[in-house]
Amino acid sequence: MSDRWAWEYDPDADHVVGGLPHDVVAEVERLAGQLAVLGRDAADVGRGKPHGGGLRTQDMFGGRGFFMFLALERLQLVVITRVTWLG
């Protein structure tokens, strides 16, 4: 089995980032790729439960937006569930 993690939107990109500016989507995808590189350590990134796991929140663009994600160790997958852009 590979130790390489992947990332994806849930339920899909249209639902999660549809209608957002291109640079916001690009930043979400860049950060999602970095989370996937972290693998199981992604569960400790951002805000959430003190010991990782569960839904996490990661700021972007200096607090002008954030996204929520899950780091699913069993599936070796980072799932981006919601993006909020405050502009």
N, CA, C and O atoms as a Tinker XYZ file with bonds, in Angstrom:
   348  protein
     1  N      0.842000   -1.170000    0.000000    73     2
     2  CA     0.000000    0.000000    0.000000    64     1     3
     3  C      0.895000    1.244000    0.000000    63     2     4     5
     4  O      1.925000    1.278000    0.674000    81     3
     5  N      0.498000    2.242000   -0.748000    73     3     6
     6  CA     1.239000    3.492000   -0.844000    64     5     7
     7  C      0.979000    4.366000    0.377000    63     6     8     9
     8  O     -0.105000    4.340000    0.961000    81     7
     9  N      2.001000    5.143000    0.750000    73     7    10
    10  CA     1.831000    6.113000    1.830000    64     9    11
    11  C      1.444000    7.480000    1.293000    63    10    12    13
    12  O      1.350000    8.445000    2.052000    81    11
    13  N      1.225000    7.565000    0.011000    73    11    14
    14  CA     0.904000    8.840000   -0.619000    64    13    15
    15  C     -0.576000    9.178000   -0.405000    63    14    16    17
    16  O     -1.459000    8.368000   -0.689000    81    15
    17  N     -0.822000   10.375000    0.094000    73    15    18
    18  CA    -2.183000   10.854000    0.308000    64    17    19
    19  C     -2.638000   11.668000   -0.891000    63    18    20    21
    20  O     -1.821000   12.171000   -1.663000    81    19
    21  N     -3.940000   11.788000   -1.037000    73    19    22
    22  CA    -4.553000   12.602000   -2.089000    64    21    23
    23  C     -5.516000   13.578000   -1.407000    63    22    24    25
    24  O     -5.701000   13.542000   -0.191000    81    23
    25  N     -6.114000   14.437000   -2.205000    73    23    26
    26  CA    -7.144000   15.335000   -1.682000    64    25    27
    27  C     -8.263000   15.418000   -2.707000    63    26    28    29
    28  O     -8.060000   15.151000   -3.891000    81    27
    29  N     -9.455000   15.795000   -2.231000    73    27    30
    30  CA   -10.593000   16.002000   -3.126000    64    29    31
    31  C    -11.627000   16.881000   -2.437000    63    30    32    33
    32  O    -11.595000   17.085000   -1.223000    81    31
    33  N    -12.548000   17.398000   -3.254000    73    31    34
    34  CA   -13.682000   18.159000   -2.730000    64    33    35
    35  C    -14.816000   17.196000   -2.402000    63    34    36    37
    36  O    -14.973000   16.166000   -3.058000    81    35
    37  N    -15.600000   17.531000   -1.392000    73    35    38
    38  CA   -16.775000   16.733000   -1.067000    64    37    39
    39  C    -17.944000   17.679000   -0.791000    63    38    40    41
    40  O    -17.851000   18.489000    0.131000    81    39
    41  N    -19.032000   17.610000   -1.546000    73    39    42
    42  CA   -19.350000   16.533000   -2.487000    64    41    43
    43  C    -18.687000   16.677000   -3.855000    63    42    44    45
    44  O    -18.408000   15.664000   -4.496000    81    43
    45  N    -18.422000   17.910000   -4.329000    73    43    46
    46  CA   -17.714000   18.108000   -5.591000    64    45    47
    47  C    -17.251000   19.560000   -5.668000    63    46    48    49
    48  O    -17.637000   20.390000   -4.845000    81    47
    49  N    -16.422000   19.855000   -6.662000    73    47    50
    50  CA   -15.863000   21.208000   -6.789000    64    49    51
    51  C    -16.949000   22.261000   -7.005000    63    50    52    53
    52  O    -16.860000   23.355000   -6.446000    81    51
    53  N    -17.965000   21.955000   -7.799000    73    51    54
    54  CA   -19.032000   22.930000   -8.043000    64    53    55
    55  C    -19.698000   23.362000   -6.736000    63    54    56    57
    56  O    -19.985000   24.542000   -6.536000    81    55
    57  N    -19.936000   22.408000   -5.864000    73    55    58
    58  CA   -20.604000   22.694000   -4.597000    64    57    59
    59  C    -19.694000   23.460000   -3.637000    63    58    60    61
    60  O    -20.154000   24.363000   -2.938000    81    59
    61  N    -18.416000   23.111000   -3.597000    73    59    62
    62  CA   -17.511000   23.667000   -2.590000    64    61    63
    63  C    -16.885000   24.990000   -3.021000    63    62    64    65
    64  O    -16.800000   25.917000   -2.215000    81    63
    65  N    -16.444000   25.099000   -4.281000    73    63    66
    66  CA   -15.747000   26.319000   -4.715000    64    65    67
    67  C    -16.394000   26.994000   -5.912000    63    66    68    69
    68  O    -15.860000   27.976000   -6.429000    81    67
    69  N    -17.530000   26.488000   -6.360000    73    67    70
    70  CA   -18.214000   27.082000   -7.501000    64    69    71
    71  C    -18.520000   28.554000   -7.271000    63    70    72    73
    72  O    -19.076000   28.921000   -6.235000    81    71
    73  N    -18.162000   29.397000   -8.228000    73    71    74
    74  CA   -18.446000   30.821000   -8.155000    64    73    75
    75  C    -17.409000   31.651000   -7.415000    63    74    76    77
    76  O    -17.519000   32.877000   -7.387000    81    75
    77  N    -16.408000   31.020000   -6.815000    73    75    78
    78  CA   -15.364000   31.766000   -6.124000    64    77    79
    79  C    -14.328000   32.277000   -7.126000    63    78    80    81
    80  O    -14.155000   31.683000   -8.190000    81    79
    81  N    -13.639000   33.371000   -6.798000    73    79    82
    82  CA   -12.591000   33.876000   -7.690000    64    81    83
    83  C    -11.514000   32.812000   -7.943000    63    82    84    85
    84  O    -11.213000   31.984000   -7.083000    81    83
    85  N    -10.948000   32.867000   -9.151000    73    83    86
    86  CA    -9.946000   31.882000   -9.548000    64    85    87
    87  C     -8.770000   31.822000   -8.578000    63    86    88    89
    88  O     -8.289000   30.734000   -8.261000    81    87
    89  N     -8.297000   32.984000   -8.099000    73    87    90
    90  CA    -7.141000   32.972000   -7.201000    64    89    91
    91  C     -7.466000   32.326000   -5.858000    63    90    92    93
    92  O     -6.581000   31.754000   -5.221000    81    91
    93  N     -8.706000   32.406000   -5.425000    73    91    94
    94  CA    -9.121000   31.748000   -4.185000    64    93    95
    95  C     -9.115000   30.237000   -4.378000    63    94    96    97
    96  O     -8.601000   29.501000   -3.536000    81    95
    97  N     -9.683000   29.777000   -5.483000    73    95    98
    98  CA    -9.701000   28.340000   -5.781000    64    97    99
    99  C     -8.272000   27.815000   -5.896000    63    98   100   101
   100  O     -7.961000   26.744000   -5.375000    81    99
   101  N     -7.411000   28.558000   -6.571000    73    99   102
   102  CA    -6.011000   28.138000   -6.725000    64   101   103
   103  C     -5.319000   28.020000   -5.368000    63   102   104   105
   104  O     -4.536000   27.095000   -5.148000    81   103
   105  N     -5.602000   28.949000   -4.464000    73   103   106
   106  CA    -4.986000   28.895000   -3.138000    64   105   107
   107  C     -5.513000   27.716000   -2.333000    63   106   108   109
   108  O     -4.740000   27.045000   -1.649000    81   107
   109  N     -6.805000   27.453000   -2.403000    73   107   110
   110  CA    -7.371000   26.289000   -1.713000    64   109   111
   111  C     -6.698000   25.023000   -2.227000    63   110   112   113
   112  O     -6.304000   24.165000   -1.437000    81   111
   113  N     -6.563000   24.902000   -3.535000    73   111   114
   114  CA    -5.980000   23.694000   -4.118000    64   113   115
   115  C     -4.496000   23.575000   -3.792000    63   114   116   117
   116  O     -3.994000   22.468000   -3.597000    81   115
   117  N     -3.789000   24.698000   -3.732000    73   115   118
   118  CA    -2.374000   24.661000   -3.340000    64   117   119
   119  C     -2.236000   24.166000   -1.901000    63   118   120   121
   120  O     -1.417000   23.295000   -1.609000    81   119
   121  N     -3.048000   24.731000   -1.009000    73   119   122
   122  CA    -2.993000   24.326000    0.396000    64   121   123
   123  C     -3.458000   22.889000    0.594000    63   122   124   125
   124  O     -2.915000   22.170000    1.433000    81   123
   125  N     -4.456000   22.468000   -0.170000    73   123   126
   126  CA    -4.922000   21.078000   -0.084000    64   125   127
   127  C     -3.802000   20.121000   -0.488000    63   126   128   129
   128  O     -3.621000   19.070000    0.126000    81   127
   129  N     -3.057000   20.492000   -1.522000    73   127   130
   130  CA    -1.919000   19.669000   -1.935000    64   129   131
   131  C     -0.871000   19.572000   -0.839000    63   130   132   133
   132  O     -0.296000   18.505000   -0.622000    81   131
   133  N     -0.616000   20.679000   -0.144000    73   131   134
   134  CA     0.342000   20.654000    0.956000    64   133   135
   135  C     -0.159000   19.793000    2.112000    63   134   136   137
   136  O      0.625000   19.089000    2.749000    81   135
   137  N     -1.460000   19.845000    2.383000    73   135   138
   138  CA    -2.025000   18.996000    3.430000    64   137   139
   139  C     -1.866000   17.518000    3.069000    63   138   140   141
   140  O     -1.556000   16.691000    3.926000    81   139
   141  N     -2.082000   17.199000    1.797000    73   139   142
   142  CA    -1.929000   15.804000    1.352000    64   141   143
   143  C     -0.483000   15.340000    1.529000    63   142   144   145
   144  O     -0.242000   14.183000    1.874000    81   143
   145  N      0.472000   16.228000    1.296000    73   143   146
   146  CA     1.882000   15.870000    1.498000    64   145   147
   147  C      2.139000   15.573000    2.978000    63   146   148   149
   148  O      2.931000   14.688000    3.302000    81   147
   149  N      1.477000   16.301000    3.868000    73   147   150
   150  CA     1.645000   16.059000    5.305000    64   149   151
   151  C      1.096000   14.703000    5.729000    63   150   152   153
   152  O      1.548000   14.135000    6.723000    81   151
   153  N      0.123000   14.177000    4.982000    73   151   154
   154  CA    -0.461000   12.889000    5.340000    64   153   155
   155  C     -1.191000   12.958000    6.659000    63   154   156   157
   156  O     -1.972000   13.879000    6.896000    81   155
   157  N     -0.941000   11.989000    7.521000    73   155   158
   158  CA    -1.680000   11.921000    8.793000    64   157   159
   159  C     -1.440000   13.151000    9.672000    63   158   160   161
   160  O     -2.271000   13.463000   10.524000    81   159
   161  N     -0.334000   13.847000    9.483000    73   159   162
   162  CA    -0.065000   15.054000   10.266000    64   161   163
   163  C     -1.000000   16.203000    9.898000    63   162   164   165
   164  O     -1.086000   17.181000   10.640000    81   163
   165  N     -1.694000   16.107000    8.778000    73   163   166
   166  CA    -2.664000   17.141000    8.402000    64   165   167
   167  C     -3.775000   17.259000    9.433000    63   166   168   169
   168  O     -4.417000   18.304000    9.535000    81   167
   169  N     -4.006000   16.200000   10.197000    73   167   170
   170  CA    -5.051000   16.224000   11.231000    64   169   171
   171  C     -4.726000   17.193000   12.360000    63   170   172   173
   172  O     -5.589000   17.487000   13.188000    81   171
   173  N     -3.483000   17.696000   12.406000    73   171   174
   174  CA    -3.078000   18.643000   13.452000    64   173   175
   175  C     -2.948000   20.069000   12.936000    63   174   176   177
   176  O     -2.553000   20.960000   13.688000    81   175
   177  N     -3.271000   20.301000   11.675000    73   175   178
   178  CA    -3.131000   21.624000   11.060000    64   177   179
   179  C     -4.415000   22.425000   11.274000    63   178   180   181
   180  O     -5.510000   21.862000   11.307000    81   179
   181  N     -4.271000   23.730000   11.417000    73   179   182
   182  CA    -5.434000   24.600000   11.525000    64   181   183
   183  C     -6.087000   24.533000   12.894000    63   182   184   185
   184  O     -5.479000   24.124000   13.883000    81   183
   185  N     -7.343000   24.946000   12.916000    73   183   186
   186  CA    -8.113000   24.969000   14.168000    64   185   187
   187  C     -9.071000   23.786000   14.194000    63   186   188   189
   188  O     -9.618000   23.384000   13.167000    81   187
   189  N     -9.256000   23.252000   15.363000    73   187   190
   190  CA   -10.158000   22.127000   15.573000    64   189   191
   191  C     -9.897000   21.548000   16.946000    63   190   192   193
   192  O     -9.421000   22.253000   17.835000    81   191
   193  N    -10.196000   20.298000   17.129000    73   191   194
   194  CA    -9.943000   19.649000   18.416000    64   193   195
   195  C     -8.450000   19.736000   18.750000    63   194   196   197
   196  O     -7.609000   19.667000   17.854000    81   195
   197  N     -8.124000   19.885000   20.026000    73   195   198
   198  CA    -6.726000   20.080000   20.424000    64   197   199
   199  C     -5.770000   18.981000   19.958000    63   198   200   201
   200  O     -4.589000   19.256000   19.746000    81   199
   201  N     -6.236000   17.779000   19.799000    73   199   202
   202  CA    -5.358000   16.670000   19.441000    64   201   203
   203  C     -5.593000   16.189000   18.016000    63   202   204   205
   204  O     -5.284000   15.044000   17.686000    81   203
   205  N     -6.137000   17.056000   17.172000    73   203   206
   206  CA    -6.354000   16.693000   15.771000    64   205   207
   207  C     -7.570000   15.801000   15.599000    63   206   208   209
   208  O     -8.257000   15.464000   16.563000    81   207
   209  N     -7.818000   15.431000   14.368000    73   207   210
   210  CA    -8.971000   14.610000   14.051000    64   209   211
   211  C    -10.219000   15.454000   13.932000    63   210   212   213
   212  O    -10.270000   16.563000   14.464000    81   211
   213  N    -11.220000   14.953000   13.248000    73   211   214
   214  CA   -12.448000   15.696000   13.067000    64   213   215
   215  C    -12.292000   16.847000   12.085000    63   214   216   217
   216  O    -11.260000   16.985000   11.429000    81   215
   217  N    -13.313000   17.657000   11.995000    73   215   218
   218  CA   -13.327000   18.780000   11.067000    64   217   219
   219  C    -12.336000   19.847000   11.511000    63   218   220   221
   220  O    -12.336000   20.260000   12.671000    81   219
   221  N    -11.493000   20.290000   10.584000    73   219   222
   222  CA   -10.460000   21.292000   10.848000    64   221   223
   223  C    -10.744000   22.546000   10.031000    63   222   224   225
   224  O    -11.378000   22.462000    8.980000    81   223
   225  N    -10.290000   23.697000   10.491000    73   223   226
   226  CA   -10.448000   24.961000    9.775000    64   225   227
   227  C     -9.071000   25.556000    9.529000    63   226   228   229
   228  O     -8.261000   25.672000   10.448000    81   227
   229  N     -8.811000   25.932000    8.277000    73   227   230
   230  CA    -7.527000   26.512000    7.898000    64   229   231
   231  C     -7.746000   27.887000    7.279000    63   230   232   233
   232  O     -8.481000   28.024000    6.301000    81   231
   233  N     -7.110000   28.901000    7.849000    73   231   234
   234  CA    -7.182000   30.257000    7.297000    64   233   235
   235  C     -6.371000   30.353000    6.018000    63   234   236   237
   236  O     -5.454000   29.567000    5.781000    81   235
   237  N     -6.731000   31.345000    5.187000    73   235   238
   238  CA    -5.961000   31.625000    3.978000    64   237   239
   239  C     -6.046000   33.111000    3.682000    63   238   240   241
   240  O     -6.949000   33.801000    4.155000    81   239
   241  N     -5.106000   33.590000    2.904000    73   239   242
   242  CA    -5.036000   35.011000    2.542000    64   241   243
   243  C     -5.095000   35.914000    3.766000    63   242   244   245
   244  O     -5.834000   36.897000    3.789000    81   243
   245  N     -4.314000   35.573000    4.774000    73   243   246
   246  CA    -4.222000   36.431000    5.954000    64   245   247
   247  C     -5.530000   36.619000    6.696000    63   246   248   249
   248  O     -5.767000   37.682000    7.271000    81   247
   249  N     -6.380000   35.610000    6.695000    73   247   250
   250  CA    -7.647000   35.684000    7.405000    64   249   251
   251  C     -8.805000   36.219000    6.586000    63   250   252   253
   252  O     -9.903000   36.393000    7.114000    81   251
   253  N     -8.580000   36.485000    5.300000    73   251   254
   254  CA    -9.675000   36.966000    4.449000    64   253   255
   255  C    -10.580000   35.824000    3.972000    63   254   256   257
   256  O    -11.558000   36.051000    3.259000    81   255
   257  N    -10.247000   34.621000    4.368000    73   255   258
   258  CA   -11.058000   33.468000    4.033000    64   257   259
   259  C    -10.547000   32.257000    4.784000    63   258   260   261
   260  O     -9.498000   32.304000    5.427000    81   259
   261  N    -11.292000   31.184000    4.696000    73   259   262
   262  CA   -10.872000   29.941000    5.337000    64   261   263
   263  C    -11.562000   28.779000    4.643000    63   262   264   265
   264  O    -12.545000   28.956000    3.923000    81   263
   265  N    -11.027000   27.588000    4.873000    73   263   266
   266  CA   -11.699000   26.393000    4.381000    64   265   267
   267  C    -11.712000   25.340000    5.478000    63   266   268   269
   268  O    -10.892000   25.358000    6.395000    81   267
   269  N    -12.656000   24.430000    5.360000    73   267   270
   270  CA   -12.813000   23.358000    6.330000    64   269   271
   271  C    -12.481000   22.043000    5.639000    63   270   272   273
   272  O    -12.816000   21.829000    4.474000    81   271
   273  N    -11.812000   21.167000    6.390000    73   271   274
   274  CA   -11.383000   19.905000    5.801000    64   273   275
   275  C    -11.337000   18.794000    6.837000    63   274   276   277
   276  O    -11.326000   19.034000    8.044000    81   275
   277  N    -11.310000   17.592000    6.332000    73   275   278
   278  CA   -11.101000   16.391000    7.139000    64   277   279
   279  C     -9.849000   15.699000    6.630000    63   278   280   281
   280  O     -9.608000   15.660000    5.424000    81   279
   281  N     -9.056000   15.157000    7.533000    73   279   282
   282  CA    -7.916000   14.324000    7.164000    64   281   283
   283  C     -8.291000   12.888000    7.520000    63   282   284   285
   284  O     -8.257000   12.494000    8.686000    81   283
   285  N     -8.644000   12.125000    6.513000    73   283   286
   286  CA    -9.159000   10.764000    6.718000    64   285   287
   287  C     -8.021000    9.753000    6.581000    63   286   288   289
   288  O     -7.675000    9.331000    5.478000    81   287
   289  N     -7.451000    9.378000    7.716000    73   287   290
   290  CA    -6.275000    8.517000    7.707000    64   289   291
   291  C     -6.545000    7.167000    7.045000    63   290   292   293
   292  O     -5.716000    6.675000    6.279000    81   291
   293  N     -7.669000    6.582000    7.330000    73   291   294
   294  CA    -7.986000    5.258000    6.771000    64   293   295
   295  C     -7.999000    5.264000    5.248000    63   294   296   297
   296  O     -7.613000    4.283000    4.613000    81   295
   297  N     -8.452000    6.388000    4.661000    73   295   298
   298  CA    -8.514000    6.513000    3.202000    64   297   299
   299  C     -7.295000    7.233000    2.624000    63   298   300   301
   300  O     -7.162000    7.345000    1.405000    81   299
   301  N     -6.410000    7.719000    3.488000    73   299   302
   302  CA    -5.256000    8.529000    3.078000    64   301   303
   303  C     -5.722000    9.662000    2.164000    63   302   304   305
   304  O     -5.248000    9.824000    1.040000    81   303
   305  N     -6.668000   10.435000    2.692000    73   303   306
   306  CA    -7.352000   11.440000    1.895000    64   305   307
   307  C     -7.647000   12.686000    2.722000    63   306   308   309
   308  O     -8.115000   12.597000    3.858000    81   307
   309  N     -7.368000   13.845000    2.137000    73   307   310
   310  CA    -7.781000   15.129000    2.704000    64   309   311
   311  C     -9.016000   15.561000    1.927000    63   310   312   313
   312  O     -8.987000   15.641000    0.699000    81   311
   313  N    -10.098000   15.837000    2.640000    73   311   314
   314  CA   -11.366000   16.189000    2.008000    64   313   315
   315  C    -11.706000   17.638000    2.338000    63   314   316   317
   316  O    -11.866000   18.003000    3.503000    81   315
   317  N    -11.813000   18.459000    1.295000    73   315   318
   318  CA   -12.189000   19.865000    1.464000    64   317   319
   319  C    -13.717000   19.929000    1.394000    63   318   320   321
   320  O    -14.311000   19.583000    0.373000    81   319
   321  N    -14.347000   20.374000    2.483000    73   319   322
   322  CA   -15.810000   20.337000    2.555000    64   321   323
   323  C    -16.487000   21.685000    2.387000    63   322   324   325
   324  O    -17.641000   21.748000    1.965000    81   323
   325  N    -15.776000   22.782000    2.715000    73   323   326
   326  CA   -16.400000   24.100000    2.630000    64   325   327
   327  C    -15.313000   25.165000    2.511000    63   326   328   329
   328  O    -14.266000   25.078000    3.153000    81   327
   329  N    -15.581000   26.172000    1.677000    73   327   330
   330  CA   -14.675000   27.312000    1.549000    64   329   331
   331  C    -15.505000   28.568000    1.784000    63   330   332   333
   332  O    -16.564000   28.746000    1.184000    81   331
   333  N    -15.013000   29.435000    2.662000    73   331   334
   334  CA   -15.663000   30.700000    2.939000    64   333   335
   335  C    -14.703000   31.814000    2.563000    63   334   336   337
   336  O    -13.590000   31.886000    3.083000    81   335
   337  N    -15.137000   32.687000    1.652000    73   335   338
   338  CA   -14.315000   33.800000    1.194000    64   337   339
   339  C    -14.953000   35.093000    1.694000    63   338   340   341
   340  O    -16.091000   35.413000    1.348000    81   339
   341  N    -14.217000   35.819000    2.499000    73   339   342
   342  CA   -14.710000   37.059000    3.082000    64   341   343
   343  C    -14.310000   38.268000    2.254000    63   342   344   345
   344  O    -14.827000   39.369000    2.440000    81   343
   345  N    -13.367000   38.038000    1.325000    73   343   346
   346  CA   -12.920000   39.071000    0.399000    64   345   347
   347  C    -12.170000   40.116000    1.065000    63   346   348
   348  O    -11.723000   41.063000    0.417000    81   347
